[in-house]
Structure formats: C-alpha cells, structure tokens
Amino acid sequence: MAKVCNACGNVINDGDAFCKACGASAPVAATTDSFVNNPVQPVQPVQQQPYNQTQPQPVKGKTVGTAIGALVCGIIGLLILPIPMGIVALSLGLSALNHLKSFPNDGGKGMAIAGVVIGSFNIIYGVLALVIALGK
C-alpha cells in the first residue's frame, strides 16, 4: 500500500522513508486508499447576515423623583408653611426640569411644572400673608 506525502501530495512507495519529489519524511498513517475512500469535503463560505440599519426604539424612562417631590411639597405648602414648602417645591421643580433637558425620555415634566407654579404661588401667598399680618 502506497503512502501520500503530507507536504506535496505525491505518492511515496512502501519502504521509502522520504518523498522523492520534495524530500519530506514519509507519513505513517495516511495512504492513498484513505484519500480515495474519504475525499476531503470543500468548506462552504459563511453566509453573513445583512446589517440591520433600523434605529432602536427609545425606551421610556421612569418618572423623575424630584418632579414628584416638587408637586407634593407644593400641595403641602398650600396647607401649611407656604414659604418654606414653596421654596422647596420651586427648587425641586426647577431641578427636575433641568434633569429632563438632559434625559428627555424620563417622565414627570408636568409634575415638575406644576411644582414650580404651585411653589411660586406659595411663596407669593406666604409673603403677602406676612405683610398683611405685620402691617396691622
């Protein structure tokens, strides 16, 4: 049984230690029969998937906590301590609106605006109440 050279593919006769064509050492296990009975299968090229160019949909963010706080403080300021609660509501509302400029997908813009408006009203109402009370 003849052997096949691993380097050049030429047939090496039995008993030869080297290939006569290229001089490589003779293989031990590979024979012409093994190549005839088990031919090498060609490798199929990999199919690439087309690039998906669609833009990802924006994810709706959570409601900004400072907007909720602004609204709550504004409402509490209508009942008690209008000036301090108005200042807190106004500052939280402005902070929330500033945050929403950087993160437009987050929610709570309406609550932040309501907190600013109610907080401003509380401050004005509280100052007027003090002026009237001290003027008497």
TIMARVEX-226060 format. One record per residue (C-alpha): residue number from 0; residue in three letters; x, y, z. Coordinates in nm, 3 decimals, m for minus. Example, Ala and Ser with C-alpha at 12.3 -4.5 7.8 and 13.67 -1.06 7.14 Angstrom:
BEGIN
+-----+------+---------+---------+---------+
| pos | code |       x |       y |       z |
+-----+------+---------+---------+---------+
|   0 |  ALA |   1.230 |  m0.450 |   0.780 |
|   1 |  SER |   1.367 |  m0.106 |   0.714 |
+-----+------+---------+---------+---------+
# end
This chain:
BEGIN
+-----+------+---------+---------+---------+
| pos | code |       x |       y |       z |
+-----+------+---------+---------+---------+
|   0 |  MET |   0.000 |   0.000 |   0.000 |
|   1 |  ALA |   0.146 |   0.335 |  m0.102 |
|   2 |  LYS |   0.164 |   0.640 |   0.121 |
|   3 |  VAL |   0.089 |   1.002 |   0.032 |
|   4 |  CYS |   0.331 |   1.283 |   0.115 |
|   5 |  ASN |   0.188 |   1.536 |   0.366 |
|   6 |  ALA |   0.391 |   1.819 |   0.212 |
|   7 |  CYS |   0.333 |   1.785 |  m0.163 |
|   8 |  GLY |   0.072 |   1.509 |  m0.206 |
|   9 |  ASN |   0.288 |   1.280 |  m0.419 |
|  10 |  VAL |   0.274 |   0.904 |  m0.376 |
|  11 |  ILE |   0.556 |   0.754 |  m0.165 |
|  12 |  ASN |   0.640 |   0.390 |  m0.226 |
|  13 |  ASP |   0.638 |   0.139 |   0.058 |
|  14 |  GLY |   0.975 |   0.122 |   0.229 |
|  15 |  ASP |   1.074 |   0.479 |   0.135 |
|  16 |  ALA |   1.146 |   0.698 |   0.436 |
|  17 |  PHE |   1.134 |   1.022 |   0.235 |
|  18 |  CYS |   0.934 |   1.169 |  m0.053 |
|  19 |  LYS |   1.130 |   1.160 |  m0.377 |
|  20 |  ALA |   0.960 |   1.480 |  m0.501 |
|  21 |  CYS |   1.011 |   1.716 |  m0.205 |
|  22 |  GLY |   1.227 |   1.528 |   0.047 |
|  23 |  ALA |   0.975 |   1.536 |   0.332 |
|  24 |  SER |   0.966 |   1.241 |   0.569 |
|  25 |  ALA |   0.712 |   0.972 |   0.482 |
|  26 |  PRO |   0.380 |   0.980 |   0.672 |
|  27 |  VAL |   0.289 |   0.691 |   0.893 |
|  28 |  ALA |  m0.091 |   0.664 |   0.868 |
|  29 |  ALA |  m0.205 |   0.839 |   0.552 |
|  30 |  THR |  m0.247 |   0.617 |   0.246 |
|  31 |  THR |  m0.389 |   0.664 |  m0.100 |
|  32 |  ASP |  m0.676 |   0.434 |  m0.005 |
|  33 |  SER |  m0.781 |   0.659 |   0.280 |
|  34 |  PHE |  m0.796 |   0.961 |   0.045 |
|  35 |  VAL |  m0.990 |   0.772 |  m0.220 |
|  36 |  ASN |  m1.245 |   0.635 |   0.027 |
|  37 |  ASN |  m1.276 |   0.957 |   0.232 |
|  38 |  PRO |  m1.238 |   1.254 |   0.000 |
|  39 |  VAL |  m1.196 |   1.598 |   0.155 |
|  40 |  GLN |  m1.518 |   1.799 |   0.151 |
|  41 |  PRO |  m1.490 |   2.160 |   0.035 |
|  42 |  VAL |  m1.559 |   2.420 |   0.301 |
|  43 |  GLN |  m1.872 |   2.623 |   0.241 |
|  44 |  PRO |  m1.837 |   3.001 |   0.282 |
|  45 |  VAL |  m2.013 |   3.151 |   0.582 |
|  46 |  GLN |  m2.327 |   3.341 |   0.494 |
|  47 |  GLN |  m2.324 |   3.682 |   0.661 |
|  48 |  GLN |  m2.648 |   3.828 |   0.783 |
|  49 |  PRO |  m2.729 |   4.172 |   0.644 |
|  50 |  TYR |  m2.664 |   4.461 |   0.883 |
|  51 |  ASN |  m2.983 |   4.579 |   1.045 |
|  52 |  GLN |  m2.987 |   4.955 |   0.998 |
|  53 |  THR |  m3.306 |   5.024 |   1.189 |
|  54 |  GLN |  m3.268 |   5.253 |   1.488 |
|  55 |  PRO |  m3.355 |   5.113 |   1.830 |
|  56 |  GLN |  m3.676 |   5.247 |   1.974 |
|  57 |  PRO |  m3.627 |   5.487 |   2.266 |
|  58 |  VAL |  m3.714 |   5.339 |   2.599 |
|  59 |  LYS |  m3.950 |   5.539 |   2.816 |
|  60 |  GLY |  m3.768 |   5.622 |   3.138 |
|  61 |  LYS |  m3.906 |   5.637 |   3.487 |
|  62 |  THR |  m4.069 |   5.940 |   3.639 |
|  63 |  VAL |  m3.813 |   6.176 |   3.790 |
|  64 |  GLY |  m3.835 |   6.166 |   4.170 |
|  65 |  THR |  m3.765 |   6.537 |   4.210 |
|  66 |  ALA |  m4.072 |   6.615 |   3.998 |
|  67 |  ILE |  m4.288 |   6.408 |   4.232 |
|  68 |  GLY |  m4.129 |   6.580 |   4.531 |
|  69 |  ALA |  m4.192 |   6.924 |   4.380 |
|  70 |  LEU |  m4.562 |   6.853 |   4.334 |
|  71 |  VAL |  m4.603 |   6.702 |   4.681 |
|  72 |  CYS |  m4.420 |   6.992 |   4.851 |
|  73 |  GLY |  m4.626 |   7.243 |   4.654 |
|  74 |  ILE |  m4.952 |   7.082 |   4.765 |
|  75 |  ILE |  m4.838 |   7.058 |   5.129 |
|  76 |  GLY |  m4.736 |   7.426 |   5.110 |
|  77 |  LEU |  m5.095 |   7.516 |   5.026 |
|  78 |  LEU |  m5.199 |   7.372 |   5.362 |
|  79 |  ILE |  m4.911 |   7.458 |   5.597 |
|  80 |  LEU |  m4.584 |   7.655 |   5.589 |
|  81 |  PRO |  m4.630 |   7.814 |   5.245 |
|  82 |  ILE |  m4.296 |   7.996 |   5.222 |
|  83 |  PRO |  m4.055 |   7.711 |   5.315 |
|  84 |  MET |  m4.256 |   7.448 |   5.127 |
|  85 |  GLY |  m4.286 |   7.684 |   4.830 |
|  86 |  ILE |  m3.909 |   7.730 |   4.820 |
|  87 |  VAL |  m3.856 |   7.352 |   4.832 |
|  88 |  ALA |  m4.122 |   7.291 |   4.565 |
|  89 |  LEU |  m3.974 |   7.560 |   4.340 |
|  90 |  SER |  m3.618 |   7.428 |   4.372 |
|  91 |  LEU |  m3.719 |   7.064 |   4.322 |
|  92 |  GLY |  m3.932 |   7.153 |   4.019 |
|  93 |  LEU |  m3.652 |   7.351 |   3.855 |
|  94 |  SER |  m3.408 |   7.069 |   3.929 |
|  95 |  ALA |  m3.644 |   6.817 |   3.768 |
|  96 |  LEU |  m3.688 |   7.034 |   3.458 |
|  97 |  ASN |  m3.309 |   7.069 |   3.429 |
|  98 |  HIS |  m3.276 |   6.689 |   3.453 |
|  99 |  LEU |  m3.542 |   6.640 |   3.187 |
| 100 |  LYS |  m3.344 |   6.855 |   2.942 |
| 101 |  SER |  m3.059 |   6.605 |   2.962 |
| 102 |  PHE |  m3.281 |   6.294 |   2.973 |
| 103 |  PRO |  m3.588 |   6.364 |   2.758 |
| 104 |  ASN |  m3.712 |   6.003 |   2.777 |
| 105 |  ASP |  m3.773 |   6.032 |   3.151 |
| 106 |  GLY |  m4.120 |   6.131 |   3.266 |
| 107 |  GLY |  m4.257 |   6.385 |   3.511 |
| 108 |  LYS |  m4.240 |   6.710 |   3.318 |
| 109 |  GLY |  m4.600 |   6.802 |   3.403 |
| 110 |  MET |  m4.545 |   6.736 |   3.773 |
| 111 |  ALA |  m4.227 |   6.944 |   3.768 |
| 112 |  ILE |  m4.406 |   7.238 |   3.604 |
| 113 |  ALA |  m4.695 |   7.207 |   3.850 |
| 114 |  GLY |  m4.445 |   7.206 |   4.139 |
| 115 |  VAL |  m4.280 |   7.523 |   4.007 |
| 116 |  VAL |  m4.614 |   7.702 |   3.961 |
| 117 |  ILE |  m4.762 |   7.595 |   4.297 |
| 118 |  GLY |  m4.431 |   7.662 |   4.475 |
| 119 |  SER |  m4.416 |   8.013 |   4.328 |
| 120 |  PHE |  m4.775 |   8.072 |   4.430 |
| 121 |  ASN |  m4.697 |   7.952 |   4.784 |
| 122 |  ILE |  m4.405 |   8.193 |   4.815 |
| 123 |  ILE |  m4.609 |   8.489 |   4.689 |
| 124 |  TYR |  m4.906 |   8.394 |   4.906 |
| 125 |  GLY |  m4.684 |   8.348 |   5.214 |
| 126 |  VAL |  m4.506 |   8.682 |   5.166 |
| 127 |  LEU |  m4.837 |   8.864 |   5.117 |
| 128 |  ALA |  m4.982 |   8.696 |   5.426 |
| 129 |  LEU |  m4.681 |   8.808 |   5.631 |
| 130 |  VAL |  m4.701 |   9.166 |   5.500 |
| 131 |  ILE |  m5.072 |   9.185 |   5.584 |
| 132 |  ALA |  m5.021 |   9.026 |   5.928 |
| 133 |  LEU |  m4.729 |   9.255 |   6.016 |
| 134 |  GLY |  m4.899 |   9.565 |   5.875 |
| 135 |  LYS |  m5.183 |   9.558 |   6.127 |
+-----+------+---------+---------+---------+
# end
